[in-house]
Amino acid sequence: MAEYEAVIGLEVHAQLKTRSKIFCGCSTEFGGEPNSRTCPVCLGHPGALPVLNAAAVELAVRAALALGCSVSARSTFARKNYFYPDLPKGYQISQYEDPLATGGGVVIETGEGPLRIGLERFHLEEDAGKSVHDGMPDSDRASYVDLNRAGVPLVEIVSKPDLRAAGHAALFLERLRTTFRYLEVCDGNMEEGSLRCDANVSLRLAGEEALGTRTELKNLNSFRNLERALEHEIERQKAVLDSGGRVAQQTVLWDASAGKTRPMRGKEEAEDYRYFPEPDLPPLVLEAEEIERIRLAIPELPAERKQRFVARYALSADDAHQLTLDRGTADYFEEVARLSGNPRSAAAFVLNDLWRELKASRRDSSDVPLPAAHLAALVGLVDSGALSHSAARGLFGELYRTGVPPGELVESRGLSQLSDETLLRDLVRRVVEAHPEHVERYRAGKSGLFGFLVGEIMKASGGRANPGTVGDLLREILG
């Protein structure tokens, strides 16, 4: 790739978290019997008129402002005309000439440092339905259409062609998803289609300004698939150019199981959609006071929260990044840190033990069964010396599953830490006497054996001995 440079731009569709569709009152809930969440408006019956969902507008404005976009005081809707079986009206209501917002950008952290990806436009539109080609008894000879998604509110975010690497494109999409989940404007569930992405990619000779012929990648339903598809398409285009051929402007589908792209159709241009103003919807007019009200309600976003966690809690940048990937996790951590007074220990338990249990029980941060106060109490027991760290970690799974306060569990299991020097001194002497060869080698300079002896003492105490006290007594006895 030394002689070529990849130029990548993304088009991201995010479903807004409204209870009803963008132009009618039908439910947006995922699933349900096919074609059960439809009405004359979203089916495009003659005479049915759309009415804009105010909640969708507010969520879209919130997202646009958080991305640094300039929100338009006046935006308009248009009909995007194309034929497809799952588009019942024969057109999609979208925005074209006057989008909801323009400008803005997303900053990603790369190995070379921060990289800002500019945004071209940000607009509202309705979703189409879904064609079902597999899984039916007669899928070998027929396809089905489910229109439950038709009319679901979307925002489309079009990036500038500022991306140069497949991995950076995946980071861009991940940052968008995290931001939208923080704002509670989109649940970001890529498996259910709440967040979808198309990618445009072309190659040009390094140092040139003119863009090469682009292809559009479809069917990208995960960060990994986005990265894999772009890597494959870049290599495919390179092979075409190296052989003296010309890249065809087309839309290609990503086949994740085969690990390659395949042509779908010729790439459309804007004029192919015959955009014209939507006659049944007036312009969307937003007062400056309303835009400012929404701006002031925007919560602290992941990048700012990460910086605050590093500065306030003395966490590593990596730990702060992991904790702020999800708003629920960040909120939970802060509550444990506040109640325990030990943010670094709180972070360790959340990132290691809590995440392990959440994954095993198939829960997420919105459904944590372990109260923050209980985890804070566990941290306090370790800090006070009443419980060893290893015993606390061993107890974590039971705390998570039962909801019993940690103090009660420690007492009932007889796990309270031994700190009595008289008892521990006797225990240390017995272990030293039981391992004369190790003691002799330690005194001869094999300092690594100190850890072995501490481990044997901890084992003999059933994990209850205070490690600090054990270390001090062992050093004293070994001279």
N, C-alpha and C positions, 0 to 999 in steps of 0.2 A: 504493500500500500504506500510505499515511499513516494511514488510518482502521482498518486491520486489522493484526493481529499473527499471524504463523504460529507454530504450536506443533508441534514435531517430536520424535518419539521413534524410536529405532532398535532393531531386533531383529537381532543378528548371530549367525550360525552359523559356528563355526570347527571344522574337522576336526582332531582330535588326531593327532600324529605317532606312531602306534603301528604295529607290523607286522601286528597282527591286529585283528579287529573287537571291538566292546565286549562282546559276550556269547558269542562263539564264536572258533574258531581260524582262520577264513578270512582270506585276505590282504586288506589295505586298499590295495594298490598300484593306482595309476590305470591304466585301460585294460584290456586282456585281452579275450578273446572274451566276448560277452554271456552272462551267467548262468553263467560258468565259476567264479566265486569265491563259491560259495554252498554251504550245507549245510542239514540239517533244522532247525537252530536259527534261522539268519537267514531261512529260508523259512517259519518258523512251522508246521512239521509237528506233528501231534498227538503229545504225549508228549515232545517235545524241550524240554530245560530250559536256560535261560540261566545262564551263569557270568560274573560281573563281572570285567573285565580290570583287574588292579591297576595296570598301566602307565598306562592311561587316567585312572584316579583320581589318580595322582601328578601327571601333566601338568596335569590340570584344577585341582588344588589349587595348583600352582605359579603358574598363570596368575591364579587368583583372588587369591592373596596379593599378586602384583605389582601388581594393580589396586587394592589397598587394601581388598579385600572382607573381611568377617568370615566365616570358614569354620566351618560347623556341625559340632559334634561328632557329630551324628546327622542323617542325611538319608535320605529314602525315595524309592522309585521308584513310578510310577503308570502306568496304561495310559491313553493318550490315544486315544480311539476315533473313527475316521472311515473312510469308504470311499474308496479311490482305487486304480486298477489297479496302481500300483507299490508298494503297501503290502500285502505278502502275508499278514500276520497279521490285517489288519483293524484293527489298533491299533499305536501307536508307544509303546515303552517310554521314558518321560521322567521328569522330576521335577516335582511340582506344589506340594503343600502344604508340603513340607519340602525346599527346594532345597539344593544343596551349599553355596552362599554367598549373602550379601546385602550390600548397601551398596557402598562403594568409589566410585571415580570416575576420570575421564580428563581431564587438563588439555590443552587445545589452545592454540596461539598464534594469535591473531587480530590484525587491524589495530588493534583497540581495546585489545589487551593479552591476558593469559592469561584463559581461560574454563574453568571446571570443569564437566564434565557428570557428574551423579550417575548411579549404577547402581542399578537396582531389584532385580535378582536375577541369579544366575549358576548355571546348572544343567547336569547331564549328560543326554544322551539319545542315541538311535540315529538314524541317517539312514534315509530311505526309499530306494526304488530310483529308477529314472529312466524316464519315458515318452518314447519316441522317436516324434515326429510327422513328422519330415522326413528326407530322405536315403535312404529305402528305395524299392525298385522300385514298390511299391504304396502309397506314402504318400498318394496321393490318395483312398484308400478304406480304409486300415487304419493303426493305430498299433502300435508294438511296445513291449515292456517289458524292460528290462535291470535285473536285481536285484543286480548286482555291488556297488552302493553300499549296499544294504540291510544295516543293522547296523553301518555305519561309525561310529566314536565321534565325537560332537560335543559341544561346549559351546555353550550359547545364552546370550548376554549381552543383557539387556534394559535399555536406558537409561531414565532418567527423562525426562519431556517438557521437558527444559531447553534444547533447541536452538531457535533462532529464525530461522536462515538456512540455505539449502541448502548454501552453501559451507562453513559450520561443520560440517554433517553429514558432508561429504566429509573434512574434516580429522579429525574424530572417528574415522572408519573407518580412515583412513591411520595414525593414532596407534596404534589397536588392532593393526593389521597389523604395524607396526614392532615393537611390544612383544612380540607373540607370536613373531615371527621371532627376536628377541633371545633369548627364553626357550627357543627350539627346541621349542615345543609345537605349532606349526602352521606349515606352509610358506607360507601366505598366498597360494597360487596361485588367483587368482580365475577364471582361464580354465578351470581344471579343477574348479572348484566347491569348493575347500578352504576358501574364505572367501566367505560369501554374506550378503546383507543385505536385510532388508525394512524399510520405513519407514512410520510412521504420521504423518499430517499433518492438521491442522485449522486453521481460521481463527477468530479471535474479534475483536471490536472492541477497539481499543487501549485499555488501561486496565482491561479486564474481567478477572475471575478465572475465571469459568466457562469450560469448554472447549467448543469447537464440535464439530460432527459430524465424525468422522475417517474418512479412507480409508486403506487399507493398500496400499502400492506393492510389487509383486513384480517379479522378474526384473531385479534390479539387480546386474550382474556386474562393475562397475568404478567407480572413484571418480567419473569423469566422468559415467557414466550415472546414478549416484545424485544428483549435483548437478543434472543436466539434468531428470531425472524430477521432482524436488521443485520445481524452478522452474516447470515446466509445470503441475504439479498445483496449486500455489499460485495461479497465474494462472487456471486453470480454475475453482477454487472461488470466487475473487474475482468472476469473471464471473457465476457462478450467483447469488451473493449480491447483486451489484449489480442483477441483473435481477429481484430479488424472489423468486427461487426458494429451494429448500432443498437442501443438499448431502445426497446419499444415502450412508448408511453401507455401504460396499462394499469389496471387494478389487479392485484394478485392476492390469493388467499394463502394463509400460512397453515400448513398441515403439520401440527405438532407431533403426531405419531411418526410421520415419515421424516420429520426434521428438514423440510424444504418447502419452497413456495411453488404455487401452480397458477397459471393465468386464469383470470375470471372473466374480464371484459376489457374493452378499450377504456382508457381513463377519460371521464367526462370533464368538460370545462363548464364554467358558470353559465355561459349562454345556452348550454344544452338543457338546462333546467327551466328555461323560459320564466324566470322570476317576474312576477308583477304584484303590485300592492294588494294586500288582503282587503277585500271590500267590506267584510263583515266585522272588522275590528278597527276602532279608532286608534290614533297614535297613543302610545304610552307616555304620559307626561308625569315627571317626578319633580316635586318642589325641592328647592335647595335645603329647606328645613327638614324634610323627610329623609333626604340622603344623609344629612348630618346626624339625625337621630339614629339611623342604622349604623353609621360609622362609630358613634360613641358606645354602642352596645357590643362591639367586636371584642371578644376575649383575648387574653394574651396568647400569642401564636407560638408554634413549636420552636422556631429559631430563637425568639426572645426568651422563651422559658428555659431553653437549654443554656443560654448564656447566664441566666440568673441562677440556675442550679449549680453551675460551676463556681460562680462568684460567691454565692451565699452559703452553699453547703460543702464547698471544697471537694466536689466530686470530679472525677476524671471526665474529660470531654466525651469519651466513649460511653461511660455510664450515664451521663446526662443525656446523651443522644438517645440511648435505648429507653430511658425512662420517659422521654418526651415524645416518642413515636406515637403514643396513644394518650389521649386526654384523661381517660379513666385511670390508667396506670399512674400518670403524673399526679393526679389529684390524690389517689390512694397513698402514694409515697409521701407526699407532703403532709398528709394527716398523720401518718406513722412517725415521720420525722419530728413533727410538732409535739406529739404526745410523748415520745420517747426521749427527745433531746439529743438523739444520736443519729443524724442523717446518714452517715456513711454505713453504719450497721443496718439501718432501715433499707438503704439502697441494695445492700448485699442480699438481704432476705427477700426483697421483692424481685430482684433480677434473677436470682437462682432458685430459691425454694418456691416462691409464689408462682412464678411463671411455669415451673415444672408441674405443679399441682393443677394449675389452670389448663395446661395442655392435656394432662392425663384425664381430666374430668370434662374436657371439651367445653369449657366455659371461656368467657372473655372478661375484660376488666369491668364491664358493666354489671357483672353478676358474680362478685367475689363473696363467697360464703363466710370467709374469715374476717370479722370486724377489725378495722384498723386499730382499735383500742386493745384488742387481744394481741396483735402482733407487736404493738408498742410495749405491752406488758412483758412479752417474751424477751424483747431487746433489753428491757429494764432488769430482768432476772439475770441475764448474762452480764450486764454492766456492773451489777451489784456483787457479782461473784457467787450468787446463789445457785447458778446453773452454768455448766460448761457450754462452750459454743457447740461442741460436737453433740452434746446431749440435746441442746436446743434444736439443732438441725434434725436429729433423729426423731424428735417429738413433733416436728412441724406438720407432717402428713396427718397425724391424729388430730392436731389442733384444727387443721383445715377442714377435716371431714366431720368432726363432732361438734365444734362450736363451744366446747367446754373451756372456760378461762384457763390460761396456762398455769397459774398458781395452783389450781385444784389438780390439774393433771400431774404436775411435778410432785405434789405431795402424795397423790394416790399411787404413783409409780415408784416412789422412793428415789427420785432422781436429783434431789437437792445436792448441791456441790459440797464436797468435804473441804473445809478450810482450816480445821483444827490442826495446829502444828504438831501437837503431841502424837495424835493418831497418824498423821501423814509421815512424821519422822520415822516412826516404827515401820510403816509400810515401805518407805524408801530404803531403809536398812535391809529389810528382808529381800527386796529385789536385787540390791547390790550384792548381797551375800550369795544369791542364787545364780549370779552371772560373773564369777571371778575372772574368767578369761576375757570377757568384754571390758571389765573394769581395768584389768592390767593393760590391755591394748589401748584403752582410752588414755590412761596415764602415760603411755609411751608415745602419745602424740596423735592417735587416731580420733580427733575431735568429733568426727561425724557420728561416733557411737553414742554420744550424749543423747541424740534424738531417739536412738533405739531404746536406751534405758528409760527415758521419759515415757515412751510408748508402752513399755512393759509395766511401768508403774500405773499409768492410766488404765491399762487393761486389768491390772490386779484390783483396781478400785471400782471396776465396772463403769469407767468413764466419769466418775463423780468427783475425782480429785481436782482441786484447783490447780490448773497447769502452772500458773505463776509461782504459787507456793511450792509446788513440786520441783520446779526448776531451781529455785533458791536453795531448798533443802538438799537436792542432789549435788549441787556445786559445793555446798558446805561439807557434805559427807565424803565426797571424792577428793576434797582438798584442792 
